[in-house]
Amino acid sequence: MSAIFKREFVSYFTSPVAYVVLAAVMFFSGIFVWVQCLYVGTSDMSSVFQSMFFIMLFVIPLITMRLFSEDKKQKTDQALLTAPVSIAGIVSAKFLSALLMLLLCLCSFIVDGVALSFIGYPDWSVIIGNVFGMVLMGAALAAVGIFVSSLTESVIVAAIVSFAVNVLISLLDTVASTMPVAFLKNFVSSLSFQTRYGHFALGLFPLSDIIYFASVCLVFLFLTDRVLERRRWA
């Protein structure tokens, strides 16, 4: 499992993926900090994180798109599936490599907070809450992206479908607001990543939201496990 994890993580940096992803996150976070904090003379990063929420919907599919689809395209998936490692170990190793890549991206927000502390007093509970929320939300979206990647051998298709799913998830609040039945409205709203992430953005750490994101991760990693298990015996 550790060998697969190392191979996948190193492969981010032997291709343009890591550099494109890191550059995109740092570029947009820097732009938003400049426009929404430095330009208006505030150290409140709440609006920066609100803007970066949508940027992460684009970034995470780039991190997960090649994890299984590239192996399938290059016909190396059978060698991987017949290796002396459990399917769960393979899925976990690839998921952890994507999660570590995500954590590297989120480090830019800590750097932004430290930079703002030289000119003001940023609310670190808000910064930590947002970063923690993005880790949980990003992990859930990464699990979804890994599942999509396991279904196709096209890296481009995996990225596009993952992004489409992310957009759909971000629109659940809008969908819920149009429903006339209160029960359905509350149910759809409870599935919204944006609503649950918003609690962390306020510096809160609700256990129900932590369990929700963890459950989404487990469900989609389990589905990926089932897809690979069926392919192993096909």
Secondary structure, DSSP 4 states (H G I P E B T S, - for coil): -HHHHHHHHHHHHSSSHHHHHHHHHHHHHHHHHIIIIITTT----HHHHHHHHHHHHHHHHHHHTTTTHHHHHTT-HHHHHTSSS-HHHHHHHHHHHHHHHHHHHHHHHHHHHHHHTTTS---HHHHHHHHHHHHHHHHHHHHHHHHHHTT-S-HHHHHHHHHHHHHHHHTHHHHHHT-SSHHHHHHHHHT-HHHHHHHHHTT---HHHHHHHHHHHHHHHHHHHHHHHHHHT-
